[in-house]
């Protein structure tokens, strides 16, 4: 039996200017998340939060850092 490809939304074709704007939005969003998690981690350390909470925040920050490094290295940046 053949499977039908069901598309809910049509593919979005962005021109060069729109693509650059999208990259800028993603760039700002990434750094906002990175520094937000870092600030949260520091706040948790200063307020003596539970070890599990600090551990989870640390893992999230490290995962975000590793992702960024791997993507940059793969693209030669």
C-alpha positions as CSV (number, residue, x, y, z in Angstrom):
1,X,0.0,0.0,0.0
2,X,1.4,3.4,-1.0
3,X,1.8,6.1,1.7
4,X,0.5,9.5,0.9
5,X,2.6,12.5,1.9
6,X,0.3,14.8,3.8
7,X,1.4,18.4,4.2
8,X,-0.5,20.6,6.5
9,X,1.3,23.8,5.4
10,X,2.8,24.6,2.1
11,X,6.6,25.0,2.0
12,X,7.7,28.6,2.8
13,X,9.9,30.2,0.2
14,X,11.9,33.0,1.7
15,X,13.9,35.5,-0.3
16,X,17.4,36.5,0.7
17,X,16.4,39.5,2.8
18,X,13.8,37.5,4.7
19,X,16.3,34.7,5.2
20,X,18.8,37.2,6.7
21,X,16.1,38.6,9.0
22,X,15.2,35.1,10.1
23,X,18.8,34.3,10.9
24,X,19.1,37.5,13.0
25,X,16.0,36.6,14.9
26,X,17.3,33.1,15.6
27,X,20.7,34.6,16.6
28,X,19.1,36.9,19.1
29,X,16.9,34.2,20.4
30,X,19.8,31.8,21.0
31,X,21.8,34.4,22.9
32,X,18.8,35.4,25.0
33,X,18.2,31.8,25.9
34,X,21.9,31.3,26.7
35,X,22.4,34.2,29.0
36,X,18.9,33.7,30.5
37,X,19.9,30.1,31.5
38,X,23.3,31.4,32.8
39,X,21.5,34.0,34.9
40,X,19.1,31.4,36.2
41,X,22.0,29.1,37.2
42,X,23.8,31.9,39.1
43,X,20.5,32.8,40.8
44,X,20.0,29.2,41.9
45,X,23.5,29.0,43.2
46,X,23.2,32.2,45.2
47,X,19.8,31.2,46.7
48,X,21.0,27.7,47.7
49,X,18.5,26.0,45.5
50,X,18.3,22.2,45.5
51,X,21.0,20.2,43.8
52,X,18.6,18.6,41.3
53,X,17.4,22.0,40.1
54,X,21.0,23.3,39.7
55,X,22.0,20.1,38.0
56,X,19.1,20.3,35.5
57,X,19.9,24.0,34.7
58,X,23.6,23.1,34.2
59,X,22.8,20.2,31.9
60,X,20.5,22.5,29.8
61,X,23.3,25.2,29.6
62,X,25.9,22.6,28.6
63,X,23.6,21.1,26.0
64,X,23.0,24.5,24.5
65,X,26.8,25.2,24.5
66,X,27.7,21.9,22.9
67,X,25.0,22.3,20.2
68,X,26.4,25.7,19.3
69,X,30.0,24.6,19.2
70,X,29.2,21.5,17.1
71,X,27.2,23.6,14.6
72,X,30.0,26.2,14.3
73,X,32.7,23.6,13.9
74,X,30.7,21.7,11.3
75,X,30.2,24.8,9.2
76,X,33.8,25.9,9.6
77,X,33.0,29.1,11.6
